[in-house]
């Protein structure tokens, strides 16, 4: 029984340590999406001028 409790505690600790990295990845994805939208809008504007 003790092993199960210790294993669950270790998993919980690992989840807490990984949480900040997840946020960072989500922020990176959001930034990439913003950059892609901006580039697409730039391309559309250049096509309208021609």
Long-range contacts (C-beta under 8 A, 24 or more apart in sequence): none
